[in-house]
């Protein structure tokens, strides 16, 4: 096993270890639920390194820096007050999902009314209505960090790719034999992965709309997330 990098998780506090084993990229979580403003970072790091074989002495200083950063974040005064900002009413049937773009300036909603709507997060203005699905729009996502495209997965067994600016439908991805219940873009926004109740996940090309591959699993894909590792390592399901 070879440690590749650390990932910081602010809530709940913890550190993710990304490592390679037998050519496959994997992750392992170290929960730091007891970390607080008065925690002894040095003692905590020593304890972590004794328990985790992936961590060598060379990584000690880096780990101290990460835990200290987490501690500082937890020590910040939480004086923000949250309140109801807007109530958005436009769908005629219940919502299924909500997703924001990276900047938080726009959000999208999916609904049982077979549409996906694009909203201005500041004003609450209904910017676009994406119509074309023949059944419930269940899974939705922006292609963050870019935010110029939207993917919608439906109980009509299709996934559609849209422009978030104009509402134009670029592609309709067909191939699943049952409802699509989860989807995700890769970080480069060149591929979309979809998961379905037909126990398959499919990978689609954003540019030409072609299907790249199909993954078969042994259980229903109800609430899975997709991981797109770097380089040529395969797509994985969690």
N, C-alpha and C positions, 0 to 999 in steps of 0.2 A: 504494500500500500504506500502511496506517495501523496503527501499533502500538497494541494495546489494553491489554495488561498483561504483566507478567513472572510466571512460575511457577518456583518453586525446586525443584530436584530434588537430594535429598541423596545418593542412591546409584543409579547412579554419579553423581558430582558434576557438576552442570550447571545451565543456565538454559534455560527454555522461553520462547520469544517467541510470544505469541498476537497475531495480526494479521489485519486484514481486507483482502481483495483481491477487487475486483469483486463486493462484496456477500456474499462467502463468508468464513467464519471459518476461519483456518488456523493451524498451529503450526510452529515451527522450533526445533530443538534446538541449543544451544551446549554442547558437551562440554568439561568442565574436568577431564579425567582426570589432569592433572599438578599440580593444585592440592594444596598441602600446608601444613603448619603454618608453614613459612618462606617461603612465596610472597610476592612483592611485589604486593599487590593493585592499587596504582595503575598499575604497568606492565602488569599483566595486563588491566586494564580498557581502557587505551589501545589495546592490541593488538586486543582484541575489537571496539572501536568503529571501528577502521580497516578491519576486515574485513567488518563487518555494516552494510549501508546503512539498515536499519530504525532503528538507534540514532543519535540526534542528541545534541548537546552537552547539551541540557536533561535528558537521561536519565542523564548521567554519575554524578551523586551517588547516584541511586537504584541504579545498577548497582554502584557501589562498596560500598554498604550490603549488597546481596545477596551479593556475592562475599565480603565480610568475614564475613557470617553463615555462609556455607558453610565458610570457612576455620576459623572458631571451632568449628564442629561437628566438623570433621575433627581438630581439635587436642584434643578431649576425650579423656580417658583411657578406654580401652575395657577396663574391668576386669570386665565382665559375663561370667559363665561360663554356657555353655549345656549343658544335659544333658537326657537323656530323661526326660520328665515323666510321660507316660501312654501306654499302648498301648490303643487302643480296638478291641475286637473284638465285632462284632455282625452285620455283613453276612456272608452265606453265600457271596458271590462277590466278585471283586476290585473295588476302588474305581475310580471314574473321575475324580472331582474333589472338592476340599475348598474351603470358603469360610467366612470368619469374619464376624461382625457388626462394626460399627464399634468397639465397646468391647472386643472380644476376649473377651467373656463367654460367647459361644455360637459353635458352629461347625456346619456341615452337611456331610454326605458323600453323594455319589451313588455308585451301584453298578450292576454288571451284574445284581444280583438284582432290579432294577426298582423299587427303593425309594430314598428319601432320608431320612436320619436327622438329627435335631437333637440336639446334645450340649451338656452343660454343660462349658465348657472348664476350669474349676477342679477339678471332682470327677470328670469323665469319665463322668457319669451319662447314660444314654440317655434323653432326655426325650420324644422323639416319633419315630414312624415314619410317613412320608408314603407311603401306598400308593395305587395307582390306575393307574399307567402299565403298559402292556402290553409294554414292551421296555426296553432299557437306559436308565437315567437318566444322561445324559451331562453336560449343562450345568446349573449350579446357581448361585444368587445370592441374597443378602439385598438388601432395598431400603434399603441404607445411604444416609444416616446413621440412618434411623429404626429399621430392624431388625424391624419388626412383620410383614413379609411375606417370603415366599420364592417364587422362581420356579424351576421345574424344566423342563428341555428334554430330550426323550427321542427315542430311535430309533423310537418309535411315531408320530413325525411331529407330536406335540402338545406344547404347553407348558402347564403347570398353575400356577396362582397359589394360594398357601396362606397361612394364618395361622401365623406362627411361634410363637404362644402356645397355640393350641388344636389345630392340625393340620387345621382345616377347609379344604376346597378351595373357593375362591371362584369360579374360572373354569377352563375348559379351552379353550385357544386352538387352533382347528383351521383349517387352510388350507394348510400346507406339504405338499408331495408327496414329501418324503424326510426323512431323519433331521435333527433339530435338533441343532446342534453348538456353538452359542454363543448367549448372551443377556445382556441388561443392562437395568437400570432407569435411567430418567432421574433427575437429582438431586432432582426434586420428588416422585418416586415416583408419578407420574400415568400413566406409560407404561412398557411393556416392549418391547424390541426383541429379535427372534429371528432367527438366521441358520441356514440349512439347506443340506444337500447338493443341494437342488433349484436352487441358484444364486439364491435370493431371500432378502431380509431383509424381515421384516414388523414393523409397529409396531402395538401393541395398547393399548387403553384399560384401565387398571387398574380403574376404577370400574364400567363397564358391560360389559367384556369384548369390546367391538367391535374390529374391525380398522380401523386408521386409514389405513394405506397399505401398498403393497408396492414394494420396490426390487428391480430386476433387475440382476444383475451378470454378468460374462462368465466367471467362474471359480468353482470350488467354494469355498464359505464353510467352511473347515475350522477356522481359528483366528483369527478376526477379532475386533476390539474395536469398540465403538460409541462415537461421540462425540455428545453432545447439546448443541449450541451454544445460547447464550442467545437470547432474543427469537424471531423468526420464521425464523431461519436453519435450513436443512434438516439432518436427521440425516445423519451421515457415517460411512463405514466405513474402518477402518485395518487 
